[in-house]
Amino acid sequence: MNFELTEEQKLIKRTAKEFANNELAPGAVERDQTKQWPKEAVEKMADLGFMGMMVNPKWDGGGMDTISYAIAMEEVARADDSASVIMSVNNSLVCYLLQKYSSEFIKENYLKDLASGKKLGAFSLSEPQSGSDASNMLTIARKEENCYVLNGTKNWVTNGLNSDYVIVFAVTEQGIGHRGISCFIVDKKNKGFDVGKPEDKLGIRSSDTTELYFDNVKVPKENLIGKEGEGFKIALSTLDGGRIGIASQAIGIAQASLEKSVSYSKERVQFNKPISANQAIQNKLANMAIEIESARLLIYKAAWLKDMNQNFGVAASMAKVYASEVAMRASTECVQIHGGYGYIAETGVERLMRDAKITQIYEGTSEIQRLVIARDLLK
Ligand SMILES: Cc1cc2nc3c(=O)[nH]c(=O)nc-3n(C[C@H](O)[C@H](O)[C@H](O)COP(=O)(O)OP(=O)(O)OC[C@H]3O[C@@H](n4cnc5c(N)ncnc54)[C@H](O)[C@@H]3O)c2cc1C
C-alpha cells in the first residue's frame, strides 16, 4: 500500500491547480450569473491535454491513468464546476467509450479530434420518459442498406449545444428490451439533427444542457459502435467510469467549500474574536475535512481498481454516492459559515451549493447507486 502520488500525478495536480486558480476561478462567478459557456477555458484545457486524458497517445490522448484524471477533475471543479462537467463528459463518457468499444475507423476519424480537444463530444442516453430506467428509450435507429435512420427525442444532453459529435443510444430492435439498444457516433452536421434551447438550471449554469431532436437523421453504418444490441451494455460500463469523474467533481466542490470556510472564518470577527475561535465553527471545519479525505480515498480506490483492470463498478458507485453527499453537506455548511454573505452571488459561495446538487442526480442518482451497491451485497 502506498499513499504517495507518483511524480507524474503530482505534476498534473500542480498544472491543474495553477490553471484552475489563475484562469478558471477569476471569471467563474460571472460566467455562472450570465450563463456564459467557458469557451477559452475549454480551449486551454485542450492545450493542457485535459480533454482526452486517459486516451492512448496513438489516438492523440494524454495516456494518463484514472487517478491523474480524478486529480485534474477535482482541481478544475474546485474553481469552476461547469468547466469540470464539460471536461468529464468528453473524457469519461465520450473518449473512454470510443477507445474501449469503437472501430479503427471511428478512432481515426472521431476519437483523435475528440481526445486532442479539437472537437467536443456529448453523450446522449436519457429521454423525457426514460431517466434512471434508461433502457425504456423510444429513439429508433432503422437499418437501411448503408446507414441507420434515427428518429426520436433525447434530453438532458450536457454539451448538447457546443459539441461537434454525439454518442447516441437508440433502439435497433424493438420488443427485446435493453438487448435491442445500439450505440452510434453522430455528427451534429447531419441533416435532420436539431438542438433545443439550453435548460435554465439551478447550478452548473455555464455548461449547456439541451434536448436533441432526430428527424430521419442518416447515420453511416460505419458509425455503429460495437455490435447491434450491445449499446446498453456499453452505456452501463461507460457510466461506471463516468462516476469516478463525477465523484471527483463533487470533491472539488467540497474542497472549495472547505478552503473558503477556513479563510472566511479566520477573517470574520464577531464578539471581538474571529468566528473560527468558536468550537461550533471548528467542528464544522473538522467534519468537512474528515469527509472530504474519506471521499477522496474512495475515489482513488475506484480509479486504482479501474487502472488495474479489476471490477470497479461498486467502488465507483460508493465513491459517487458518498462524494456527492459530502459536496452537498460541505457547501451547505460553507454558506452557513459565511452567514448572510454566503447567501449572495458575489461571494461565490451559494454557487457551490447549487452546483453540488447535480452530482447527486446525473450519471445515476444516489438512490440508483445504493441499488447497485445493495445488489452486489445481496447477490
Ligand atoms: C444538468 C443535467 C445534465 C445531464 N447530462 C446528461 C447527459 O449528458 N447525458 C444523458 O444521457 N443524461 C444526462 N442527464 C440525465 C440524468 O442522468 C438523469 O436526470 C438521471 O439519470 C435521473 O433521471 P430522471 O431525471 O429521469 O429521474 P427519474 O429516473 O425519473 O428519478 C426520479 C427520482 O426517483 C428515483 N428513482 C427512480 N427509480 C428508482 C428506483 N428503482 N429506486 C429508488 N428510487 C428510484 C430517482 O433516484 C430520483 O430521485 C443530465 C441531467 C441533468 C439534470
Ligand as a Chemical Component Dictionary entry (heavy atoms), coordinates in Angstrom:
data_LIG
# 
_chem_comp.id                   LIG 
_chem_comp.type                 NON-POLYMER 
_chem_comp.pdbx_formal_charge   0 
_chem_comp.three_letter_code    LIG 
# 
loop_
_chem_comp_atom.comp_id 
_chem_comp_atom.atom_id 
_chem_comp_atom.alt_atom_id 
_chem_comp_atom.type_symbol 
_chem_comp_atom.charge 
_chem_comp_atom.model_Cartn_x 
_chem_comp_atom.model_Cartn_y 
_chem_comp_atom.model_Cartn_z 
_chem_comp_atom.pdbx_ordinal 
LIG C1  C1  C 0 -27.865 19.076 -15.675 1  
LIG C2  C2  C 0 -28.056 17.677 -16.175 2  
LIG C3  C3  C 0 -27.141 17.149 -17.075 3  
LIG C4  C4  C 0 -27.333 15.854 -17.566 4  
LIG N1  N1  N 0 -26.473 15.358 -18.519 5  
LIG C5  C5  C 0 -26.790 14.194 -19.158 6  
LIG C6  C6  C 0 -26.048 13.772 -20.306 7  
LIG O1  O1  O 0 -25.059 14.404 -20.721 8  
LIG N2  N2  N 0 -26.446 12.639 -20.952 9  
LIG C7  C7  C 0 -27.521 11.897 -20.539 10 
LIG O2  O2  O 0 -27.834 10.888 -21.164 11 
LIG N3  N3  N 0 -28.231 12.267 -19.431 12 
LIG C8  C8  C 0 -27.887 13.397 -18.740 13 
LIG N4  N4  N 0 -28.631 13.799 -17.641 14 
LIG C9  C9  C 0 -29.749 12.972 -17.186 15 
LIG C10 C10 C 0 -29.521 12.334 -15.846 16 
LIG O3  O3  O 0 -28.605 11.293 -15.945 17 
LIG C11 C11 C 0 -30.895 11.906 -15.295 18 
LIG O4  O4  O 0 -31.560 13.105 -14.897 19 
LIG C12 C12 C 0 -30.800 10.936 -14.160 20 
LIG O5  O5  O 0 -30.323 9.693  -14.618 21 
LIG C13 C13 C 0 -32.137 10.730 -13.453 22 
LIG O6  O6  O 0 -33.168 10.505 -14.364 23 
LIG P1  P1  P 0 -34.527 11.362 -14.249 24 
LIG O7  O7  O 0 -34.141 12.789 -14.166 25 
LIG O8  O8  O 0 -35.429 10.946 -15.339 26 
LIG O9  O9  O 0 -35.134 10.948 -12.865 27 
LIG P2  P2  P 0 -36.049 9.639  -12.579 28 
LIG O10 O10 O 0 -35.382 8.423  -13.093 29 
LIG O11 O11 O 0 -37.432 9.922  -13.004 30 
LIG O12 O12 O 0 -35.980 9.590  -10.994 31 
LIG C14 C14 C 0 -36.759 10.465 -10.159 32 
LIG C15 C15 C 0 -36.467 10.071 -8.710  33 
LIG O13 O13 O 0 -36.875 8.701  -8.481  34 
LIG C16 C16 C 0 -35.772 7.947  -8.010  35 
LIG N5  N5  N 0 -35.858 6.585  -8.539  36 
LIG C17 C17 C 0 -36.003 6.194  -9.829  37 
LIG N6  N6  N 0 -36.005 4.848  -9.912  38 
LIG C18 C18 C 0 -35.806 4.381  -8.656  39 
LIG C19 C19 C 0 -35.687 3.097  -8.085  40 
LIG N7  N7  N 0 -35.753 1.998  -8.833  41 
LIG N8  N8  N 0 -35.490 3.001  -6.757  42 
LIG C20 C20 C 0 -35.422 4.100  -5.982  43 
LIG N9  N9  N 0 -35.520 5.359  -6.448  44 
LIG C21 C21 C 0 -35.720 5.491  -7.773  45 
LIG C22 C22 C 0 -34.530 8.685  -8.503  46 
LIG O14 O14 O 0 -33.392 8.351  -7.734  47 
LIG C23 C23 C 0 -34.978 10.124 -8.356  48 
LIG O15 O15 O 0 -34.809 10.547 -7.032  49 
LIG C24 C24 C 0 -28.425 15.078 -17.105 50 
LIG C25 C25 C 0 -29.314 15.610 -16.179 51 
LIG C26 C26 C 0 -29.156 16.900 -15.727 52 
LIG C27 C27 C 0 -30.170 17.463 -14.759 53 
# 
loop_
_chem_comp_bond.comp_id 
_chem_comp_bond.atom_id_1 
_chem_comp_bond.atom_id_2 
_chem_comp_bond.value_order 
_chem_comp_bond.pdbx_ordinal 
LIG C1  C2  SING 1  
LIG C2  C3  SING 2  
LIG C2  C26 DOUB 3  
LIG C3  C4  DOUB 4  
LIG C4  N1  SING 5  
LIG C4  C24 SING 6  
LIG N1  C5  DOUB 7  
LIG C5  C6  SING 8  
LIG C5  C8  SING 9  
LIG C6  O1  DOUB 10 
LIG C6  N2  SING 11 
LIG N2  C7  SING 12 
LIG C7  O2  DOUB 13 
LIG C7  N3  SING 14 
LIG N3  C8  DOUB 15 
LIG C8  N4  SING 16 
LIG N4  C9  SING 17 
LIG N4  C24 SING 18 
LIG C9  C10 SING 19 
LIG C10 O3  SING 20 
LIG C10 C11 SING 21 
LIG C11 O4  SING 22 
LIG C11 C12 SING 23 
LIG C12 O5  SING 24 
LIG C12 C13 SING 25 
LIG C13 O6  SING 26 
LIG O6  P1  SING 27 
LIG P1  O7  DOUB 28 
LIG P1  O8  SING 29 
LIG P1  O9  SING 30 
LIG O9  P2  SING 31 
LIG P2  O10 DOUB 32 
LIG P2  O11 SING 33 
LIG P2  O12 SING 34 
LIG O12 C14 SING 35 
LIG C14 C15 SING 36 
LIG C15 O13 SING 37 
LIG C15 C23 SING 38 
LIG O13 C16 SING 39 
LIG C16 N5  SING 40 
LIG C16 C22 SING 41 
LIG N5  C17 SING 42 
LIG N5  C21 SING 43 
LIG C17 N6  DOUB 44 
LIG N6  C18 SING 45 
LIG C18 C19 SING 46 
LIG C18 C21 DOUB 47 
LIG C19 N7  SING 48 
LIG C19 N8  DOUB 49 
LIG N8  C20 SING 50 
LIG C20 N9  DOUB 51 
LIG N9  C21 SING 52 
LIG C22 O14 SING 53 
LIG C22 C23 SING 54 
LIG C23 O15 SING 55 
LIG C24 C25 DOUB 56 
LIG C25 C26 SING 57 
LIG C26 C27 SING 58 
# 
